[in-house]
Amino acid sequence: MNIKDIFHTMDYGKAPESAELALEWLASHNNTFGHHINGSWVKGKEHFASNNPATGQELAQVAQADDKIVQKAVNAANKALPDWQALSGHQRGQYLYAIARLIQKNSRLFAVLETLDNGKPIRESRDIDVPLAVRHFYHHAGWAQLLDTEFPDHQAIGVVGQIIPWNFPLLMLAWKIAPALATGNTVVIKPAEFTSLTALLFAEICEQAGLPKGVLNVVTGDGRTGQHIVNHPEIKKIAFTGSTAVGRWIRQATAGSGKKLSLELGGKSAFIVCADADLDAAVEGVVDAIWFNQGQVCCAGSRLLVQEAVADRFHDKLISRMNKLRVGDPLDKSIDMGAIIDPRQQQKIATLVQAGVDAGASLNQSSVELPENGCFYPPTLLTDVSPSDQVVQDEIFGPVLVSMTFRTPSEAVALANNSRYGLAASIWSENINLAMHLAPLVQAGVVWINCTNQFDAAAGFGGVKESGFGREGGKEGLFEYLKNKPGKSPAKVTAKSTKSKPTSVNLNGLDKTPKMYIGGKQTRPDGGYSYAINDTAGDLICHVGLGNRKDVRNAVEAAAGSTNWSGMSGFQRQQVMYFMAENLSYREEEFAARLMAHGHSKKAADAEVQAAIERLSYYAAWCDKYDGQVHSVPMRGVAMAMHEPIGVIGIQCPDEAPLLSFVSLLAPAMAMGNRVVMTASEHFPLPALDFYQVLNTSDVPAGTVNIISGEQAELCKPLAGHMNVDAIWYFGEDSETVERESATNLKRSWTVTEVRDWHNNGQGSEFLRQASQVKNIWTPYGE
C-alpha cells in the first residue's frame, strides 16, 4: 500500500511493542514469585497462575498469602515504623524521589509488563499509567518535605493496609503508597490477584532505591489475603479501591476496631452533552470516557445524557466513531482497545448487555473484527433505555455505554443524580455559565467540564454516596494517612442526674416534658413515653421525651426535605449564626441554670455558656472563609477543589459539657451548609432541648436542625442506618454499631470513643473537614 492510498483509507499497519524485556524479567525470577517482606523475597507455599488476558497464556506463578504471611508482613512494618517516623520529612522525601527516578528509568519495563498482565493497550500503559505513577511519587516527595510545617498538629497513623484493584495496578499502587510513605506510615499492600506483577517489580525497585527494610511489604493473593489484612488488629488504617460490595463488607468488618478507612468504590458516571456543545469534541470525550481501558474504569462515563435537540445527530457521529476503533493485541501501538481482564468479567459484561436488550434496549456494537483468542469485547452503545433499567443503574465495568436524552438542564441533573453512585461526571457545553451552574448540582466527587478522565497527583479523587468516601491525591488526600496528635483528655463525666438506665414513664396529667424539636416545631415523642431527669440531689427536675426509630424517621424526613439552608450563601448562613450567638447570649442565665441543675458549679456553668456563644461566633466566621483551592495541575486550565455540604448529618452528642459539646458539633455542620438530626446528651439533655428557643428566634429555616432526646443505644441504630442520612457523627462508646449500620449506604462516619476536652479541643479544621466534602472541578480554558 502506498502513501496516497493510506491517506484515502486512513488505514495503517501494526506497530508491535516487543515483550522481550518483560519476559526476561519474569524469567529472571523463574516465572515464580513469592512475597516481598522486610526488604527480601519470601517463598510462598501455594501459588496460582497470572495469565495474559489477550492470549490466555500463563505469565507467572504468584504466591497465595495466608494469615501467617500477613502476620510476618505486619511484624516487619511494625518493626520499621519507629525509625521511618523518626526520619525528617526531607529524608523521607529523598526516598520517594529515588523511587520516582527509578520508575522513570524502568518505564518501558513497567509499561510492557502492565500491558501483558492487564490487557490494556501499550499506549495507555506507556503514556498514562507509568507517567502518572511517577508524578505521584515526585509530588508526594514534596509533601514529605513540607509535612512538618503544613501539618504541625498531625502525625502518621502507623501500619496501613492497602488493597488495590486490577484495572490500574501500578497507578493505584502509586496513589496509595506515595502519600502513605510521605506521611511516615509503613505499608502492607495487596495487589489484585489478576495483576500482581508490576507491584512485585515495584518492590524490587524499592530495594534498589534503598528503602529501609519493612517500610513497604507486598503480599499477593486473592480475597482471602485481603480479609486477613482487613481483620488484622495491628493494622491501623485500610485503604481500599474496588467494588462497592466488598467496600461495604470492609466497613462492616472494621466496625468498632478503631481503624481509619478510605474507600474508592464503584461508579456509574454521567456524561452530559448539552445542545450547544462542540459535538465532535464531545464524541472524542465519550471515547476517552467509556472505551479507555476497555471501560474497566470506576469513573468511566458509562451513562450518556444527550439533550434532545442534538441526540440523533450525536448518536450518528458516535456510532460512526465507534466503528473506527481498533480492538486487538494490546502490545500493538496502533490499538485503541485491548483485552478484558478475565473470561469471568467478559461473561458478566455479555450477560448484562443481553439483559438490557431483553428489557427493550437497542443494541449498537462496533463491527470490528475481534481476535480469535483472548478476552475481547466490542465497543457497545445501548439506546432506548429507561432510568430504572439494570444497565443504567448497575456498574457493568466494560466497554458498554448506555444513552438517554434530556430536555432541560434541570432534567439532566435529575437523571445524573438518579444513581446510588457518585464518583465522577463530565459536562459538555460551550456555555461556561451553564457548565459551571450544573457542576455543583451534580452529586459526584469529581466533575470534568469539556474534558474527561483527567487525573493528577495535585488534585484529589474520590466519590460520594455508594462510590465511597475519602480522597486520594492533593492535600485532601494526605489527611487520609494522618491523625491528630493526642491532647490531654479530661476525666470521664459520670451521669450524676440519672442514677441508672432511664426508665419509661407514661405521660399522665399535666405535661411538664421538654419536647423534641423536629421540622421547626416542638413535638412529643412518637411512642408517648418519657424518662426522668434528676438533679444532683436525686430530686426530679422533669421528664424528657423517650425518642424511638419513628422519631428518627420523622427528623430525617424533615432534614432531607429542607433545602433552604444548603442553598444559602456562606454570608447568609454567617448572619444567621451570628444571630444564634446573640440570642444565646440573651439567655445566658437560663442555660447556666440548666447546667447547674445538672451538677455544674455556677462558675463552670457560666464558663460553658460563654464558650458556647464564642463557638457559634467562631464557626459563623468560617461560613464564608473555608475556601477550596485551585490545584496546580499539568493542563491548560484549572482544577478547583470546592468544599460542599455533605447533606444530612446525624449527630449523637456526648455527656461531657452538654451545652458546649452540642454547640461544638452543631455549629460546624451548619456553617458548611448541612442539615442535622441531633440526639441530645442522654443524661444531660436539657440544654440541647432548650436550644430550640435560640433556633426559633434566629431565622433558622425549619428542618435545618432537628433535636431528639432518648437513650443513645436506642437511637444509634436507626440514625446510623438511615438511607437518607449522608454522614454520622458519634461521640460515645458503641462505635461498632454506628460503623456497621453506616454500611447500608456507605455513609461517612466520624466516631470518637475517647473523652474530649470540649473547651480546649472542640473547634478547628478537623470539624470543618468532617462537615464538608471536596468536589474537584476540572475546567480547561483557551482555544
C-alpha angles and dihedrals in degrees: 000000000000128000093258091057091047091056090052097046099029085217122146136183133243122294104192123194113217116248092197097103094053093043090052091053091050090049091051086065092043087248088282126105137192127189125289108232130161092356098307142074119272118198119239124224097208126038140186134194125266106205136195103245091206093060107012090234120140115251101181147334113256125199124248111224120217129194092277092056091048089050090052090051092048091049090053092048092049092049092050095045102084095050093043092051091046091061117097119252088250091056094049089047091056091058091051090048090052091050091051092051093049092050088052092050090050096037096123092051091049093047096049094043090049091051093047092049099039106028096231119139114274090234090064095045092046101040103031117017101043097041091048091050089052090047092056093055093047091047095049092044083066093049090051088056092050099039099102094051099038098040104029094151096050137078139186119283097225127236111012127196117214128191118188133190133240100244097074104014100168097033095050088048090055092046090058107031098046098059092038093056094039091058094049103261128133121228143224107185131184119198120205114280091238094054114029100130103088090047089056091047088050091054089054090050090053089055089055090049089056094241106176115262116268096018090104123028124179119200121178132206145098130286092302090066090049090053091054090053094046093048098043109118095211094057107093101190136029121204112188135178116185144075125353091235092058091042089055090051091050091051090052095042093052095043111132093003095107091236117147111234138201121179128190104185143160130330145192099191122197120233106199119198114188123203093252095052124120093257096198091052090046090053089056087048090056090051090055092041101053110010096046108108088003090292090293091133125116091219095042113147091241097153111067115198113188127182110247096238092066102023099106093045092046093049091051091052091046095050090048091051092044091057090057095057114112118224122190147078106020091213089063107099091210093059121109099191130028134188134317110248099246141356090251091057090046090054092047090055092049092048094052092047091051090049088054092050091048088053091056106272120146111237123221116177131174115260090223116137110242124216114262094232130048134031110304133154127185125243106270137197123191118195133175092051129146126227092248096050117120092238089056097046103035126070107245095184095207141087093293124124124190119201134205133167134232135192105203134029090246090055090051090054092048091052093044092052094045092098137088087228128077111176107122145340138193124214123195120194136128087218103084091189090059093045093050089047092055098042097072091044096057113089101232138112093229129033124187119200115206089343138063142207094022113162135173138163090241094059124065121239127199144103148248133227112016092346086083137243138273129056134251119208131018126051090301089060092058092063088065088069098040136073132193116270109252119262131197111286121215123231114280114265115238122213101254096165095056116043096193141009110310114265125213116255125189116239102242128167121342111019108231091162117125103234131230120250118234129160093355094306137093109250137185119236114274092235094050093232133124140183133222125261114197132191124239091275091056094252119138115260096177144298122269128204118274102222124207139185092286090057088051089050092051093047093049091048090052092049095044091050095049110084101154094092095051090048094057121100119249089253092054092050089048092057092051092049091050086053088052091053091047094048092047089053089056088058099043094124094049093051093043089053090052090052092047089053086055091055105274120137114239090253093050092045093050090047093051094049091048091048090051091053091050091047092055089051091047094056092040086060090053095052094091099025108057092099129180124228139250103233121220101236127167097254136091093258142044136276107210120200106209123190110225133181114261094223121236114014122193111211125190110195127215129233094244114100092350096200098036095045090048092052093041090059098037097048101058091044090053094042091059092049102259129141116228143208108199131189111207123230105290096225100029104035102140100091091051094046091048090052090084086082090062092047095048093051096045103063093251106164114248112266095024092104123027122180126198129182128204144084111337093216091053095049097038099078101047093044095048092043099046112121093216094055109094099191137011127211115193128183108183144071105284101072090144094068093045095049094043093049092045088066090077092086096004092247120179113264130199109189122179119183101171122085112261130211097231094189095057103021105033104098141042144082093317090068093046092050091050090050096052142045128214121240115190113208116194115204123176118203139195133050 
